[in-house]
Amino acid sequence: MRITFSNLGTIKKTELDLRPLTVIIGPNNSNKTYVAYSLYGLWQAQIETFEAINFSQIVPLKKSAAGLSFKVDAGLLQQMNEHLQAVAASFRDDLSGFFQDSSGKLFSRSRIEVEITQSELDAAIEKAIALHHRDGPVSKRGEEILIGAPPWKGRKGKSDHSDGAVPTTYFAALIIDYAVGILFQQPLLLPAERNAFIMTYKMLANRRYNVLRDAQRSLFGKRRVSKRQLDLLREQGDIRYPKPIEDFLEFLADMELSEGERGDDAAARAPFRALAANIEESIQNKNKTRFRRTALGGREIQIDVRKGLSIDLYNASSSIKQLTPLLLYLRYRAKPNDFLIIDEPEMNLHPESQAKLLEILGILVNLGVHVLLTTHSPYFMSHLNNLAAGDTSNPELLERQAASLYLGDPRAFVPMDKVSAYEMRDNELRSLKDEDYGIRWDTLSDVSSALQQKYFEISETGRAGRGER
């Protein structure tokens, strides 16, 4: 999927090819976070719009005695892309409110475009059909999707008819809805500030904060904010976070209120919970993160450091604090076809732990979660090359190659065609993928070489100054 950003911060124009695993490196203040946040908001906008739209406005349906059909062809692709562009344009118009830009000028000329390919649309439709092939008579013949005429009933019994028959138009809409859900996954963003927010989310998520936040967002979004209105809000506390951070705070509050998994939901999340346990075992030195019931019936995060000893989160190490939101996501929220965005996942982690975490994220990709990272870590980039080098076409060989990984799990390997790697340089994204080498990350390695060279220069200057040879 190709995303184009124009006039976003210092970015004039650049393109991003989004893959199941996408990694962006670059110096500080190069607008990596703007890209990550914008993708989060764009995905939300696309999902919300498709939930409300009448799909027949996009998909040309053909009715006959045999049922209903539509074609997955260039015409449908054009209709879909036109709709995606319209939603992106609407989201662009709300960027000031989304980022809470009080000047109203920072994003006034920004533009975001999104375009899917025919192969992506075909694959999404086929997956959607596979998900619902038991709901009714549906088949694919070349470009044409055929849906048999009613009466027939869906698994969930949804129907507009008194006899329980599910109309073909409903089932056609279901296929398109699921296809869009496959193309635009449910997003969650873990911001770089997560260490601080995991400690303060209770204070920030109170009712007064929510009221003030919604009022302020509305005012900034309209770009007609009087000085008096601003002053009144600031008297109550100047609350002005970008929407992804506000949503992250809500996520933390929701996790605290959650009663955990039940039934099929728990079974489906078992692989993700196993990943959380793996993080605790291999990265957190067996320290366990859990919720504990409080005397007043609430819940709070506790860390079990050894048998019989639990500590509060604020007494835990900084690495445990920064990993806690990811553990909560894996235990209570993760599911296939999510879109997880992590800003600087390497924070507070030892280099070996960074490599282990990247392997965890590789496994997450192979469980069906799309992942985007922004990072400054040379260890991430070096190990990313390792994970893309596995022979995923040969399971037996892959098992042997996995012995070289920290976790020894072959699921951590991600084939190169599922990886995008970029460096933000000169205000644009430049691909780091190289046909011969794999992923080149020279900018980060150049810093190490430059530091070594400075040592030699300093030593030479010192010897010359002392008259030594």
Secondary structure, DSSP 8 states (H G I E B T S, - for coil): -EEEEEEETTEEEEEEE--SEEEEE--TTSSHHHHHHHHHHHHHHHHHHHHHS-GGGTS--EEETTEEEEE-SHHHHHHHHHHHHHHHHHHHHTHHHHHT-TTS-TTTT-EEEEE--HHHHHHHHHHHHHHTTTTS-EEEETTEEEEE-S----TT---SSTT----HHHHHHHHHHHHHHHHS-EEEEE-TTHHHHHHHHHHHTSHHHHHHHHHHHHHHHHT---HHHHHHHHHT------HHHHHHHHHHHHHHH-----HHHHHHTHHHHHHHHHHHHHTSTT-EEEEEE-TTS-EEEEEEEETTEEEEGGGS-HHHHHHHHHHHHHHHT--TTEEEEEE-TTTT--HHHHHHHHHHHHHHHHTT-EEEEEE--HHHHHHHHHHHTS-TT-HHHHHHHGGGSSS--GGG---GGGEEEEEEETTEEEE-EETTTEE--HHHHHHHHHHHHHHHHHHHHHHHHTT--
